[in-house]
Amino acid sequence: MSTTASDPLSALGALPGVADAVDSVRKAVDRVYGHRVMRRRSNEVTAEAALRGARGSAALSGADWNLEEVRRRTDFSGDGEAHVIGAALRLTAEAGQLLSIWRQSPLRVLARLHLVAAGGAAPDDAVGRPRLAGEPVDEPLIEAPLPDADEVAGRLEGLSGLILSGTSAPALVTAAVVHGELLALRPFGSYNGLVARTAERIVLIGSGLDPKSICPAEVGHAEQGRAAYVAAFEGYLSGTPDGMAAWIAHCGRSVELGVRESTAVCEALQRGAA
């Protein structure tokens, strides 16, 4: 069996521009990990990255709140936007706890992520499981055609198999594919975007690229804007080499912007301003 057949993600790493994106991300991540603040105060940087990542992910799902409002609020049981913010915060808090399970059963982790995100906002019998035939999906940003329930089940199994079998592909490539595939499938009735971006975070942490979770790609996805996010995702949906390379590069740029955000946090901590 060829390497490409047994490790299909590895071929994506060879697409034009992808190696450059991977290299750029690695250099950016190495720089922030080398910041002197990270030697003694990495936990503070991690906590701030989680908050900012949650805010960014929620913004893409339609709840674009000021960072200080997210920081100040303690009750997210109000309107729909508050539920989205609360779900994003819960997911970023949960992500680091699921790494060992992800390596053994990605589908269990996805079910757990949806359960955490829904947090009582969806019917109990629709939480933590892939949608059934005919069930609606509430995903305000992504308007691509919705795969049917049988296709969702088959592709989720395929994605799980890819993760469990391992890959020589760079972490950025794997994270981008997991993110893109979950957006394409929208396997749950709600909160699919939040779940997809959290799964991307889990891959980046678990791969060793960002073990302290201080490079929030969600910040970068939000900073580049919803229109750019959707346009890049359409490249993923196309399945063409150029489209896939563009989506991976977009995800790479998002990680780099997350690095920039955490570098600013490090600088503020160093100055005593945060």
C-alpha positions as CSV (number, residue, x, y, z in Angstrom):
1,M,0.0,0.0,0.0
2,S,1.3,3.4,-0.9
3,T,2.0,6.0,1.8
4,T,-0.6,8.3,0.3
5,A,-3.2,5.5,0.5
6,S,-2.4,4.6,4.1
7,D,-1.9,8.2,5.2
8,P,-4.0,10.4,3.0
9,L,-3.4,13.5,5.1
10,S,0.3,13.4,4.3
11,A,-0.4,14.3,0.6
12,L,-2.0,17.6,1.8
13,G,1.3,18.6,3.3
14,A,2.8,18.6,-0.1
15,L,0.3,21.0,-1.7
16,P,1.7,24.3,-3.0
17,G,2.1,26.8,-0.2
18,V,1.3,24.4,2.6
19,A,4.9,23.7,3.7
20,D,5.5,27.5,3.9
21,A,2.4,27.9,6.0
22,V,3.5,25.1,8.3
23,D,7.0,26.6,8.6
24,S,5.6,30.1,9.3
25,V,3.3,28.7,12.1
26,R,6.1,26.7,13.7
27,K,8.4,29.8,13.8
28,A,5.7,32.0,15.3
29,V,4.8,29.4,17.9
30,D,8.4,28.9,18.9
31,R,8.9,32.7,19.3
32,V,6.0,33.0,21.8
33,Y,7.0,29.9,23.7
34,G,10.5,31.5,24.0
35,H,9.1,34.7,25.6
36,R,10.6,35.2,29.0
37,V,7.1,35.6,30.6
38,M,6.4,32.0,29.6
39,R,9.0,30.7,32.1
40,R,7.1,31.7,35.2
41,R,3.6,32.9,34.2
42,S,2.5,30.5,31.4
43,N,-0.6,29.6,33.3
44,E,-1.8,33.2,33.1
45,V,-1.1,33.3,29.4
46,T,-3.0,30.0,28.9
47,A,-6.0,31.3,30.8
48,E,-6.0,34.6,28.8
49,A,-5.7,32.7,25.6
50,A,-8.7,30.5,26.5
51,L,-10.8,33.6,27.2
52,R,-9.8,35.3,24.0
53,G,-10.2,32.2,22.0
54,A,-13.7,31.6,23.3
55,R,-14.6,35.2,22.5
56,G,-13.3,34.8,18.9
57,S,-15.1,31.5,18.3
58,A,-18.4,32.9,19.7
59,A,-18.0,36.0,17.4
60,L,-17.9,33.7,14.3
61,S,-21.1,32.0,15.6
62,G,-22.9,35.4,15.8
63,A,-22.1,36.6,19.4
64,D,-19.5,39.3,18.8
65,W,-19.1,40.7,22.3
66,N,-16.4,42.9,23.6
67,L,-13.6,41.0,25.4
68,E,-14.2,42.9,28.7
69,E,-17.9,42.1,28.6
70,V,-17.1,38.4,28.3
71,R,-14.6,38.8,31.1
72,R,-17.0,40.6,33.4
73,R,-20.1,38.5,32.9
74,T,-20.8,35.5,35.1
75,D,-24.3,34.6,34.0
76,F,-24.8,33.4,30.4
77,S,-28.3,32.1,30.8
78,G,-30.0,35.0,29.0
79,D,-30.6,35.5,25.3
80,G,-29.2,33.4,22.4
81,E,-26.0,35.3,22.2
82,A,-25.3,34.8,25.9
83,H,-25.8,31.1,25.4
84,V,-23.3,31.1,22.6
85,I,-20.7,32.9,24.7
86,G,-21.2,30.6,27.6
87,A,-20.9,27.5,25.3
88,A,-17.6,28.8,23.9
89,L,-16.2,29.4,27.3
90,R,-17.2,26.0,28.5
91,L,-15.7,24.4,25.4
92,T,-12.3,26.1,25.8
93,A,-12.2,25.0,29.4
94,E,-13.0,21.4,28.5
95,A,-10.6,21.1,25.6
96,G,-7.5,20.4,27.6
97,Q,-9.2,17.7,29.6
98,L,-10.1,15.6,26.6
99,L,-6.7,15.0,25.0
100,S,-6.2,11.4,26.2
101,I,-9.7,10.4,25.1
102,W,-9.3,12.1,21.7
103,R,-6.4,9.8,21.0
104,Q,-8.6,6.7,21.8
105,S,-12.0,7.8,20.6
106,P,-12.5,11.1,18.7
107,L,-16.2,10.4,18.4
108,R,-16.6,10.3,22.1
109,V,-14.9,13.6,22.4
110,L,-17.1,15.2,19.8
111,A,-20.2,13.9,21.6
112,R,-18.8,15.4,24.9
113,L,-18.1,18.7,23.2
114,H,-21.6,19.0,22.0
115,L,-23.0,18.0,25.4
116,V,-20.9,20.7,27.0
117,A,-21.8,23.3,24.4
118,A,-25.5,22.7,24.5
119,G,-25.6,23.0,28.3
120,G,-29.4,22.6,28.6
121,A,-30.1,24.8,25.6
122,A,-31.2,21.8,23.4
123,P,-33.6,18.9,24.0
124,D,-31.9,16.1,26.0
125,D,-32.5,13.5,23.3
126,A,-30.7,15.6,20.7
127,V,-27.6,16.4,22.7
128,G,-24.3,14.6,22.3
129,R,-25.2,12.5,19.3
130,P,-25.1,13.0,15.5
131,R,-28.3,14.2,14.0
132,L,-30.8,11.8,12.6
133,A,-32.5,11.9,9.2
134,G,-34.8,14.9,8.9
135,E,-33.5,16.7,12.0
136,P,-32.8,20.4,11.4
137,V,-29.4,22.1,12.0
138,D,-29.0,25.6,13.4
139,E,-25.7,27.0,12.2
140,P,-26.0,30.6,11.3
141,L,-22.7,31.2,9.4
142,I,-22.4,28.1,7.2
143,E,-24.9,27.8,4.4
144,A,-23.3,25.0,2.4
145,P,-25.5,22.1,1.4
146,L,-26.1,19.8,4.4
147,P,-25.0,16.1,4.0
148,D,-27.6,13.6,5.0
149,A,-27.5,11.6,8.2
150,D,-26.0,8.5,6.6
151,E,-23.2,10.5,4.9
152,V,-22.5,12.2,8.2
153,A,-22.2,8.9,10.0
154,G,-19.9,7.4,7.4
155,R,-17.6,10.5,7.2
156,L,-17.4,10.8,10.9
157,E,-16.2,7.2,11.1
158,G,-13.7,8.0,8.3
159,L,-12.4,11.0,10.2
160,S,-12.1,9.0,13.4
161,G,-10.1,6.4,11.5
162,L,-7.7,8.9,10.2
163,I,-7.0,10.3,13.6
164,L,-6.7,6.9,15.2
165,S,-4.3,5.5,12.6
166,G,-2.0,8.5,12.9
167,T,-0.4,10.6,10.2
168,S,2.9,12.1,9.3
169,A,1.1,15.2,8.2
170,P,2.0,18.4,10.2
171,A,-0.3,19.3,13.1
172,L,-1.6,22.3,11.2
173,V,-2.8,20.1,8.3
174,T,-4.6,17.7,10.6
175,A,-6.2,20.5,12.6
176,A,-7.4,22.2,9.5
177,V,-8.9,19.0,8.1
178,V,-10.7,18.1,11.4
179,H,-12.0,21.7,11.5
180,G,-13.1,21.7,7.9
181,E,-14.7,18.3,7.9
182,L,-16.8,19.1,11.0
183,L,-18.0,22.3,9.5
184,A,-18.9,20.5,6.3
185,L,-20.8,17.8,8.1
186,R,-22.4,19.9,10.8
187,P,-23.1,16.6,12.6
188,F,-25.1,18.1,15.5
189,G,-28.3,20.1,15.6
190,S,-26.5,23.1,17.0
191,Y,-23.2,24.6,18.0
192,N,-21.3,22.9,15.2
193,G,-19.0,25.8,14.5
194,L,-18.0,26.0,18.1
195,V,-17.4,22.3,18.3
196,A,-15.3,22.3,15.0
197,R,-13.1,25.1,16.3
198,T,-12.6,23.4,19.6
199,A,-11.6,20.2,17.9
200,E,-9.0,22.2,15.9
201,R,-7.7,23.5,19.3
202,I,-7.5,19.9,20.7
203,V,-5.5,18.7,17.7
204,L,-3.1,21.7,18.0
205,I,-2.6,21.0,21.7
206,G,-2.4,17.2,21.5
207,S,0.0,17.2,18.6
208,G,2.6,19.1,20.7
209,L,2.6,22.1,18.5
210,D,0.8,24.2,21.2
211,P,1.0,22.0,24.3
212,K,0.2,24.9,26.7
213,S,-2.7,26.1,24.6
214,I,-1.4,29.7,24.2
215,C,-1.9,30.1,20.4
216,P,-5.7,30.5,20.0
217,A,-6.5,30.0,16.4
218,E,-10.1,31.1,17.1
219,V,-8.8,34.6,17.7
220,G,-7.3,34.6,14.2
221,H,-10.3,33.2,12.5
222,A,-12.4,36.0,14.0
223,E,-9.8,38.7,13.2
224,Q,-9.7,37.7,9.6
225,G,-13.5,38.1,9.5
226,R,-16.6,35.9,8.8
227,A,-16.5,36.6,5.1
228,A,-12.9,35.4,4.8
229,Y,-13.6,32.4,7.0
230,V,-16.5,31.3,4.8
231,A,-14.6,31.9,1.6
232,A,-11.7,29.8,2.8
233,F,-14.1,27.1,4.0
234,E,-15.6,27.0,0.5
235,G,-12.1,26.1,-0.7
236,Y,-12.2,23.1,1.7
237,L,-15.6,22.1,0.4
238,S,-14.3,22.2,-3.2
239,G,-11.8,19.5,-2.4
240,T,-9.5,20.9,-5.1
241,P,-5.7,21.1,-4.4
242,D,-5.9,24.9,-4.5
243,G,-9.0,25.1,-2.3
244,M,-7.6,22.7,0.3
245,A,-4.2,24.6,0.3
246,A,-6.1,27.9,0.8
247,W,-8.1,26.5,3.7
248,I,-4.9,25.2,5.4
249,A,-3.2,28.5,4.9
250,H,-6.1,30.3,6.3
251,C,-6.0,28.1,9.4
252,G,-2.2,28.7,9.6
253,R,-2.7,32.5,9.5
254,S,-5.3,32.2,12.2
255,V,-2.8,30.4,14.5
256,E,-0.2,33.1,13.8
257,L,-2.7,35.8,14.7
258,G,-3.5,33.9,17.9
259,V,0.3,33.9,18.6
260,R,0.3,37.6,18.1
261,E,-2.5,38.0,20.6
262,S,-0.7,35.9,23.2
263,T,2.6,37.7,22.5
264,A,0.8,41.0,23.4
265,V,-0.5,39.3,26.6
266,C,3.1,38.3,27.5
267,E,4.3,41.9,26.9
268,A,1.5,43.3,29.1
269,L,2.3,40.9,31.9
270,Q,6.0,41.8,31.6
271,R,5.1,45.5,31.9
272,G,2.8,44.7,34.8
273,A,-0.2,46.0,32.9
274,A,-2.2,42.8,33.0
